[in-house]
Amino acid sequence: MIMGFRKQTSPYLAPAYALLEGLLVGSISAYYDAINAQKYPGIVMQAVALTLAVALVMFFVYRYRIIKVTERFKSVIIIATLALMLFYLAKFTSSVLFNYNFGGFTNAATPLGIGFSIVVVCLAALFLLIDFDMIEKGVEGRAPKYMEWYGAFALLVTLVWLYLEILRLLSKLRK
């Protein structure tokens, strides 16, 4: 959050954040690997491979302007992401405060739950285009040096989000 408001802190906070996020993602990956080890080994490596494949495809989609990153595109993707965040926050809050899980379908291996995960994976993939655009515009506009760290941080956050959502989707598909 600090980097979002004070981008100048990125050279100091981005590496620390990356280290902590790496530990968290490693722990989550180990958990998924452990619960799927007997029936479906290799789920983590499949999620890594799919994440890299999606990132490369989205890079080429951006590079060759197959999808143009306009202000309207950015607005739609950011609003959809904020709506998703609000949904997750409401789901978490209702679960903790009221012991009520109104969004249980999001974790279920049902057609609705799988469809929800596919939509979220697509949203994360499309957000990569916004990250690529921000980085490219920063280079073209000769942004300050600290923006390199901020761009790397933004890309890292999106890639981790994409990876975790792909991991969840693969887990649902295997149930």
C-alpha positions in Angstrom: 0.0 0.0 0.0 2.9 2.4 0.8 4.3 1.9 -2.7 1.0 2.7 -4.2 0.9 6.1 -2.6 4.7 6.8 -2.5 6.3 5.2 -5.5 9.7 6.7 -4.5 9.9 4.0 -1.8 9.8 1.2 -4.4 13.6 0.6 -4.6 13.6 -0.2 -0.9 10.2 -1.8 -0.4 9.8 -3.9 -3.6 12.7 -6.3 -2.8 11.5 -6.8 0.7 7.9 -7.4 -0.5 9.2 -9.8 -3.2 11.0 -11.8 -0.5 8.0 -12.0 1.8 5.7 -12.8 -1.1 8.0 -15.5 -2.3 7.9 -17.1 1.2 4.1 -16.9 1.2 3.7 -18.2 -2.3 6.2 -21.0 -1.6 4.1 -22.0 1.5 0.9 -22.0 -0.5 2.5 -24.0 -3.2 3.8 -26.6 -0.7 0.3 -26.9 0.7 -1.3 -27.5 -2.7 1.5 -29.9 -3.5 1.0 -31.8 -0.3 -2.8 -32.1 -0.6 -2.6 -33.2 -4.2 0.6 -35.4 -4.0 -1.2 -38.8 -4.0 -3.8 -38.4 -6.7 -2.5 -35.5 -8.8 1.3 -35.0 -8.4 2.9 -32.1 -10.2 0.1 -29.5 -9.8 2.5 -26.8 -8.7 4.8 -27.2 -11.7 1.8 -27.3 -14.0 0.6 -24.0 -12.5 4.0 -22.5 -12.9 4.2 -23.6 -16.6 0.7 -22.3 -17.3 1.5 -19.0 -15.6 4.6 -18.5 -17.7 2.7 -19.5 -20.9 -0.2 -17.1 -20.2 2.3 -14.3 -19.4 4.2 -14.9 -22.7 0.9 -15.0 -24.7 -0.2 -11.8 -23.0 3.1 -10.2 -23.8 2.8 -11.1 -27.4 -0.9 -9.9 -27.4 0.4 -6.6 -26.0 3.5 -6.4 -28.2 1.6 -6.9 -31.5 -1.3 -4.8 -30.3 -3.9 -7.6 -30.7 -5.6 -6.0 -27.7 -5.1 -2.3 -27.5 -4.7 -0.9 -23.9 -6.9 2.2 -24.1 -8.1 4.3 -21.2 -11.5 2.6 -21.5 -9.9 -0.9 -21.4 -7.9 0.1 -18.3 -11.0 1.5 -16.6 -13.0 -1.7 -17.3 -10.3 -4.0 -16.0 -9.6 -1.9 -12.9 -13.3 -1.7 -12.1 -13.7 -5.4 -12.5 -10.6 -6.0 -10.3 -11.9 -3.7 -7.6 -15.3 -5.4 -7.8 -13.6 -8.8 -7.3 -11.6 -7.4 -4.4 -14.8 -6.1 -2.8 -16.5 -9.4 -3.3 -13.6 -11.3 -1.6 -13.5 -8.8 1.2 -17.3 -9.2 1.8 -16.9 -12.9 1.6 -14.1 -12.9 4.2 -15.9 -10.4 6.5 -19.2 -12.4 6.5 -17.2 -15.6 7.2 -15.2 -14.1 10.1 -17.9 -11.9 11.7 -21.0 -13.8 11.0 -19.8 -17.3 10.4 -21.7 -17.2 7.1 -20.1 -18.2 3.7 -22.2 -16.5 1.0 -19.6 -17.1 -1.7 -19.0 -20.8 -1.2 -19.4 -21.5 -4.9 -16.0 -19.8 -5.5 -14.2 -22.7 -3.8 -16.4 -25.5 -5.1 -15.3 -27.8 -7.9 -18.7 -27.3 -9.6 -19.3 -25.8 -13.1 -20.1 -22.4 -11.4 -16.9 -22.5 -9.2 -14.7 -23.5 -12.2 -16.3 -20.8 -14.3 -15.7 -18.3 -11.6 -12.0 -19.3 -11.5 -11.7 -19.1 -15.3 -13.1 -15.5 -15.2 -10.7 -14.5 -12.5 -7.7 -16.1 -14.4 -8.8 -14.1 -17.5 -9.0 -10.9 -15.4 -5.5 -11.5 -14.0 -4.2 -12.2 -17.5 -5.8 -9.0 -18.9 -4.3 -7.0 -16.0 -0.8 -8.0 -17.3 -1.6 -5.8 -20.3 -2.1 -2.8 -18.0 1.3 -3.6 -16.4 3.1 -3.9 -19.7 1.5 -0.6 -20.8 2.6 1.2 -17.6 6.1 0.0 -18.1 6.3 0.9 -21.8 4.9 4.4 -21.1 7.3 4.8 -18.3 10.2 4.0 -20.6 8.9 6.3 -23.4 8.3 9.2 -20.9 11.7 8.7 -19.3 10.1 8.1 -15.9 12.4 8.4 -12.8 14.6 5.5 -11.9 12.4 4.4 -9.0 9.6 3.7 -11.4 11.6 0.7 -12.7 11.2 -0.9 -9.3 7.5 0.1 -9.2 6.9 -1.5 -12.6 8.7 -4.7 -11.5 6.6 -4.7 -8.3 3.3 -4.3 -10.2 4.2 -7.0 -12.6 5.2 -9.3 -9.8 1.9 -8.8 -8.0 0.0 -9.6 -11.1 2.0 -12.7 -11.9 1.6 -14.0 -8.4 -2.2 -13.3 -8.5 -2.3 -15.2 -11.9 -0.3 -18.1 -10.6 -2.4 -18.5 -7.4 -5.6 -18.4 -9.5 -4.3 -20.9 -11.9 -3.3 -23.1 -9.0 -6.8 -22.9 -7.6 -8.4 -23.6 -11.0 -6.2 -26.7 -11.5 -7.1 -27.9 -8.0 -10.8 -27.6 -8.8 -10.4 -29.4 -12.1 -8.9 -32.4 -10.3 -11.6 -32.9 -7.8 
